[in-house]
């Protein structure tokens, strides 16, 4: 099963939602994460099914990965019973790096309710925003920077802090903050939540918005061989700080392949993907899939032999 998503992160200026081709790159929001990869998988699906009719290859494209994937990939597997023997999720790594681990994810909201009063007489109220700030300070101590050079340790990032107060001279009665927490195995979601709950001050409520366990991926040795033969060098194993929909698959014990073409500036207006590496990516996966389906009995009842499959077909032409 090939899996991709077509949603992109929000940009305040709608004018940035366009793409250009410049210096061998497709530039624009979502080019590398991951519409360019979805386009490649569409061509792979067409080409493999054309040459191996009935090959057990499918493509799932979702639209909520950037918001957690709960209603997309998770629902496909957990609610609709989708199954596969292997998944291709090109949402991490690079053309010569393969993801073997992903950190777990917590998206947490802190909410505080106090008592409003005139800010010249703060003793008459209870500042909800200060309660949030004290909690965030405590969380900094609970998630100190580690010493690992690759930053493979727990992190806690404050991503939003606000109060519905528009006056300079009023103590806010309500406040909230959002946190993005990442953590490697063997830690668990519940362990991280216990750390958060134990750090906030009294009167601050903690809500888990998104929780995902760390993932350990299991690349197919045959894929590693194809990559090494195509690239002329072995793949480098990569531990990914970010998360992806692969967690919903890998945590079910299904092997996941996660590489992608060279891309950069992800989530920025000038995000890009390199066209030449898109072609190499296509060639790698085309060869791997055709080898995987060699000798397989497909829907027309005729066996497929690798000797009958040509790997000389050129990749998609540039446009």
Steps between C-alpha positions, in 0.01 A plus 500: 500500500632842403383779731509876452322820593406810303435745784760766582561714806308827525651821365345833592553650154296308238722644226778255592291202388656468157791310347786577265785305341838656570857367482394137474250522782124521540449782750184567700306392809450124509746423220716281722247427775364330313320570173808429292526157659130432445547578130783245482289235674215558257738433211641193678149364551413552134826355370508193723135413439556542127794259496379261772119498464337425832814566704405541869602865506273783617523869584335679793495881495372690803440864586569541871859387565614848602223507763580162648363246251222385733228511234723378216758225535406410857134462405585291194682243712320519834140559389474372144727198540755582230783245496828466314820298520726801446453877476688765305472840671737752334463764772848499651864427435657589165612326183789335690361499855235263633299565815525220757345678800258787562446683826164484674275805500293683758296807413380635832281795592528674838199700621473720805206681660567779748320805635503825306566833668656840436869446437586786738360281780619149405446371856126515434516235228690196377694539177422207268783591264757498778387150595568386145839674494606335827393164359704556183804594712459177696475301178832645382659342806314172441627482140864617518718487187685172471866445419454276196662663197214381281243649739344157554326597824164631624411856398216732599426805284257778592310566177222734611425723800196723513218647706171657385603826665538818294555747784827616651339560837308180563621172650389218265256243634575245226816389322627209294819363353584222257803273518667273246687220678718246317656195664689187388440141603477340751297786652122486455218748459373430852845553652531834325152606609584414861805725474289787365227460762761485774661824382210743461386712793169451678203637308640420154314235302687274258334364185661249265412604143724258308696209642714261297747240620856490361541285189771253407495429127620174344641555149495205259859375439413457131420871480830590665678287239319667208584845636865409546529361147320800346681771695837328517512539878303366797216695656566687823264414787320806636313564824228756425402768751176575320204269473299367208204277423746210494445463875147371444643224282832413664342467844284220356815302424493579126840576337524857368737641238566871549730681260425792272658722234725786604289786632538795734345803670209279606193691626640827363354694204811415295494126572665304219558153355785412262383367165803281426465322832129446427606301195751295700235438767263374230763266356583352842140425591409378153780244511421395856129453431556304180746273678255457789220395265718268291367142510175612660164359388293801404133547423514367146634169634831526314823503695738791456872436460759768550669403174191618312505845658716766344664758724614711206177696478597866540368692797232766447619785282554842648232752425 
